[in-house]
Structure formats: C-alpha cells, structure tokens
Amino acid sequence: MLGSPPASVRLVFDDGVRVGSGVKAIRNGGGSVLAGKAHVVGGRTLVVPLRHDLPDGDYTVLWRVVSDDGHTIAGVTAFGVGAGRAPPTAALSVRNGPSAMDVVSRWLLFTGLLTAVGAAFFRFAVGPVPVRIMLGAFLLVFIGVSGLLHDVPISSRFGGTMAALAGVAAIGALFAAIAPADPVLEPAPFITALLLLPGPSIAGHALDRGRSAIEVVADIVHVGAASVWLGGLVALGFSLRGPDDHVATLRRFSNVALVSVAVLGLTGGVRALSELNSFSQLWTTGYGRALIAKTALLAALVAIGWINRYRLIPRLGVDGLRRSVAAEIVLFGGLIVAVALLTDLRPGRDRTAPAAIAVGPTPLPARQMVVQGQEAGNLAVAFAVRAGRENVIVLGPNGAGVNGLSVTINSATTGSCGSGCYEAFVPLGGTAKVTVNGRTLTFAVPANPRPAARLVARATNAFRALRSVDYVERLASSPRNRVVADFTLERPNRLEYRIRGGASGIVIGNRRWDREGNDPWQPSPQSPTPQPEPIWAGHVTNAFLLQTTPSSYVVAFMKPLGPTWFTVRLDRRTLLPRELRMTTASHFMTHRYLRFNAPARITVPSPVR
C-alpha cells in the first residue's frame, strides 16, 4: 500500500535483461495507466512509467523481460494507492514456460547443428560424407534460429549468438550448394560446420551469471560428443546405402562412437550436478523431468549401440545395421526434443523444490511471538516462537506460502497451520534447529524476550536525524544470484548506489540518473523520497529484544506487508544500526553500516547523456 501514487514501477534483476513484449499497467477494473514504453536502465532495472496523479485504488502491472540467455521471464505486481485500504489483488495473470513454437524451433536448431558438426567429424575421422547432408543440416539450423529470434533482442547474449549461428549456417549452406560443382570446395562446408559447435554453450545456461568456466568447457565437450554420435549415425546411414565394402568404416565409427558415448555420459553428469540443487529436483521440476526423459532415451541408444558393436558388426550384418541405425536416428529425434525442452526451461538450481505453492497469503504470527527470518535456498523462512508453541512460515519466490514441504523443528514433525505455515509444540533450549526440505537453519531462542517497539521507534528517529549514512548491501534472490552494492544516503532527498561490477545510480529530489559500468548517465524522473530513511521504516510488529551486550542491542521485528522479517544490531549508546538482516520473498538482504554524518558528496553526475 502506498500513501501517494508512484511515478513508475521499478523491478531490479540479478542479471542483464531486455524489455519483453506485452508489458501492461492497469487500474483494476479500468483501463491502462501506462505513461509510455517500458525501458531498462542500468542493464538490470526494468522501469514501467505510470501516469501522474493516479487516483486512490488498486493497480496491477504485468511485466515481461528477456534474460541474457534468451529466456522470457514474466510476472505481475499489484499495489494500492490510498491509506487504509485492504491489500490489493492482482487483476492480471501471466504464464511462464516455453511455447510450442520455441520447442519446435530449438528442435530444428539442435537437429541441424548436431548433424552438421557430427557429419564433419565423420568426414575427417571416419570416411566420406555426401555434401547434401550438410545442405539439409545448415537449412535446419537457419530455420530453427529464425523461429527463436522472433522476440529476442540481438543485443542479448542469446540473440547475438543465434544471429551468428544463422550467419554461419547461411555460409555453410552456400558452400554445400556449390561444392558439387567445384571439388576444391568439398571440405569447406565441413570446416564451416565445426564453427557451430560452441554456439549452444555460449547462448545457454553454462554462461549464466556466477557459473564456473569449467561448466562452459564441459558443455561444449558434451555437445561435441552428442554431435559425433548423431551426425556420425546420419553419415553412417548414408554410407551403408552404397555397395562398397563397409568393414573398415563400421569399425572406425564403432570406436569413435564408443569414446563419444563415454564422454557424453561423463560431461552429462557434470552438467546435471551444476544445474540441480538437490536430487529431488529430478522429479519436482520440469527441468529434472526433461532430464530423466533424456537419460532414458540415451540409455536406449546405448543399448542399441551395444548390440551394433558386439553383435551386428562382428557378423557384418549390414541389413540389420541399417535397421538399427534407422532406429537410433528416430530415438535421437526424441532425445533432441528433451534437449529442446531442457535448454528452454530454467534449471533446477533456479527453481524451488516444493511440490505445491499455495495461492493465498501466509497467516501472520501472533503479536506475542518472537519472529526471525533466514533464507533456505530460494525460500524465505521465518521462525516464530512463544511459550512452547512454534510456527515456521515459508514463502516462495512469488511471495505465496509454500505447502507440501518436509519441515521439522528440533527433529519434531510439524503440522499445517495455514498457507505456507507449519506448527509444532516442542520444548526448546537456547537454539532451535529448523529443517526445510533437508536444509537446516539455526535460530536463537531468547529465554526472556522483552518488548522492543519503543526501542525500534527510537532507532528509527535516530536514523532519520542523521545527515548522511554509508553502508554496504548484499542482496540475493537465491544461493547463486546475488549482488553487492555500496549505498550513500544524504539529507534531505539524495541517494547514490554503486553495484560492484555493475550499474550505478544517483537520485536527487525528483531526478535520477542511471548507468551500466562506465556508460553515459541516463536521466529519468523520480518521485522524491526523504533521506536518510531506514529500510525498516513503516509499521512494524512483533518487536522484541533478543540480546543485550555492553555495546549493542539485537532486536527482531517484522513488517506485515510482505511479510518482511528484520534482525538488527543497534549501537547501545546511539541506537544507530551496525548490521541488519532482512528476509522476504526473493529478497535476502544484509547491511553493514560504515559511516554516519560524513560530509555531503552526492552531486549531479557529469557528463549526462
């Protein structure tokens, strides 16, 4: 709920994004309130401009962005304007997931790419390959890329890589078309095909933010091994149609295929370990289920390959081999469907593990309960306790309570107390160990917690009375996605932030400037906000003193909106914060406060574009 209408809705992402299609902002039950086109500033912040002076009411924003690896991410955000209103409900909905067109396009791309690269390996390591195979493979790559670029900016990593693959495929197709007329050019399409090999790894998950370089190498080798097998099978199928002696060709390809299968299995295991956070994600996420289907098809292919190598080749059963190779190619077609889904789905490491996510909000703990928050993977977890009664509240990334989890408190099983709420009655000592789907969190349990609402109010006033504040912020949405930024707040309405290795921003009154790295500053309007303002400002409940030392107080409290949970260490003499931890859906934040009342230094940036 907002007391005054905002000038825009801003969504900050962990990695670079581009604006997607279909961004909307409406008044619930009414029409559009967009004031212009949505745009991205600083590479990671989506800005949805809104009309000025919105009347009191409920509003819904549907946003859509395209990440650097080509995935479309969408969601809805609801807000209300006007004091005393009930929490707003979103009037729009959105679905995330690959479309049929995307899956078909990726299937065409990978079928063509694996065939072209594998046939090139076959040409140089096993035996001759008809050039017409390469022409068909390059055309499949070009058509698949064309389908994938319908809504992806070329400036993104995925879009730029796909455009490069289309260019390579076009050149390769040209070579394949003219090579029959000029034997000197016969090797050209095969050499060109090898340039396609790193494309999927550059465009895909292996280069996502925070990934190891080893994963990129493993992914390229994985694609190469699959290419050697599939492309080699296609080339072998054409080779077996001729009347020549096939003994030498069969034995060479059998040896090459054996090595490729071993490499494929090894690198596939490395990739699976890097894309999944837990074993259970194999069946609780779409990515994991697609991985199971891929593995089953691969096992069937290995079985047929074993029959080929140890039964048919020693007997030189060419007719049987032809049928076997045809069956393998059909199975490979199904396997590539699984690959198309895998590359279009978010990996398990970016998903939550729960079996179900409730639609409704979580119940708020009783006012007399001490509440503390922590993160468990992608989940926000709060532990509330009072006189032998304990609640665990779990929020998913979308802010809804998560049901269907395995939650224990000091090894005691919990029961349901509402949406995303788990309850137990367990005697506790000084700590409580809360386990959520195998992740264990430890919470301090104060013996005699004292109410601290007045202490929090005094700390808020002390913060607002400062001339300036400097602190370091760490913000994460999952174990892999996090940013660190340096913030400065100055009286009366100035703010500056610098994301380490990323964007920067300056706000002065009703103006702001943003930039990515050392790019020129981009100005935009901004609703003025008084500074310094503590991040916990507003209505808080469940404020209790957890710990007192000679130099500090540790207090825990929550804001019902969200809900959002805070634990703050305050200086005992000044009541100014030293450290802060904030936990809510997809926002796991810590602050380390460095300086107070330093000389003013925030100014209008120069030069400004």
ABEGO torsion letter per residue (X at the ends): XBABBBABBBBBBABBBBBBBGBBBBBBGBBBABAEBBBBBGGABBBBBBBBGBBBEBBBBBBBBBBAAGBBBBBBBBBBBEBGBBBBBBABBBBBEBBAAAAAAAAAAAAAAAAAAAAAAAAAAABBBBAAAAAAAAAAAAAAAAAAAAABBAABAAAAAAAAAAAAAAAAAAAAAAAAABAAAAAAAAAAAAAAAAAAAAABAAABBGBBAAAAAAAAAAAAAAAAAAAAAAAAAAAAABABBAAAAAAAAAAAAAAAAAAAAAAAAAAAAAABABAAAAAABAAAAAAAAAAAAAAAAAAAAAAAAAAAAAAGBAAAAAAAAAAAAAAAAAAAAAAAAAAABBBAAABBABABBBABBBBBBBAABBBBBBBBEABBBBBBBBGGBBBBBBBBAAGBBBBGBBBBBGGBBBBBAEBGBBBBBBBBBABBBBBBGGBBBBBBBBABBBBAAAAAAAAAAAAAABABBBBBBBBBABAABBBBBBBBBBOAABBBBBBBGBBBBBBBEABBBBBBEABBBBBBBBBBBBOBBBAABEBBBGBBBABBBAABBBBBBBBABOBBBBBBBBBAAAGBBABBBBBBBGBBBBBBBABBGBBBABBBBOBBX
